[in-house]
Amino acid sequence: TSSAISMAVATLGTSLRGERTVRLPLSSFAVLGLCNMGSSFFSVRSLRYVIFPVKVIAKSCKPVPVMLFGTCMGKRYPVRK
């Protein structure tokens, strides 16, 4: 359901902004979709074998790589973050 909502919002945004749509082969989307679903499935399955404190620490560290790459691309973050 979240994928359908994301697709609807993206379609609406594209039409409101007057952007051209890019025509890609359906097989490309199928491969990407399967990889995305598979990664979600396997990450949830693998977390069943990890104790709760490790899960909390791992989830709290998720923004760190995003912020590092953002900094490399020129984004600035407040010191408090």
C-alpha positions in Angstrom: 0.0 0.0 0.0 2.8 2.4 0.7 4.2 1.8 -2.8 0.9 2.6 -4.3 0.6 5.8 -2.3 4.2 6.8 -3.3 3.4 6.1 -6.9 0.3 8.2 -6.8 2.0 11.1 -5.1 4.9 11.0 -7.6 2.5 10.9 -10.6 0.6 13.8 -9.2 3.7 15.8 -8.6 5.1 15.0 -12.0 1.8 16.1 -13.7 1.5 19.3 -11.6 5.1 20.3 -12.4 4.7 19.5 -16.1 7.7 17.2 -16.2 8.2 14.6 -18.9 8.1 11.0 -17.9 11.0 8.8 -18.8 10.2 5.6 -20.7 12.1 2.7 -19.3 11.6 -1.0 -19.9 9.3 -2.7 -17.5 11.9 -5.3 -16.8 14.2 -2.7 -15.2 11.4 -1.7 -12.8 10.7 -5.4 -12.0 14.3 -6.1 -11.1 14.5 -3.0 -8.9 11.2 -3.8 -7.2 12.2 -7.4 -6.5 15.5 -6.2 -5.1 13.7 -3.6 -2.9 11.2 -6.2 -1.6 13.9 -8.8 -1.1 16.1 -6.4 0.9 13.2 -5.5 3.2 12.2 -9.1 3.7 15.7 -10.3 4.5 16.5 -7.4 6.8 13.4 -8.1 8.9 14.2 -11.8 9.0 17.8 -11.2 10.0 16.9 -8.9 12.8 15.0 -11.7 14.5 18.3 -13.2 15.6 19.7 -9.9 17.1 19.1 -8.9 20.7 17.0 -5.8 21.4 19.8 -3.4 22.6 21.8 -4.1 19.4 18.7 -3.4 17.3 18.2 0.0 19.0 21.9 1.0 18.6 21.9 -0.1 14.9 18.7 1.8 14.2 19.9 5.0 15.9 23.1 4.9 13.8 21.2 4.8 10.5 21.3 8.6 9.8 25.1 8.7 10.2 26.0 7.4 6.7 23.3 9.6 5.2 24.7 12.6 6.9 28.3 11.7 5.9 27.4 11.4 2.3 25.3 14.6 2.5 28.4 16.4 3.9 30.5 15.0 1.1 28.0 16.4 -1.4 28.1 19.9 0.2 25.1 19.8 2.6 25.6 21.4 6.0 24.1 20.2 9.2 23.6 22.0 12.5 26.0 20.9 15.3 23.1 19.7 17.4 22.2 17.0 14.8 
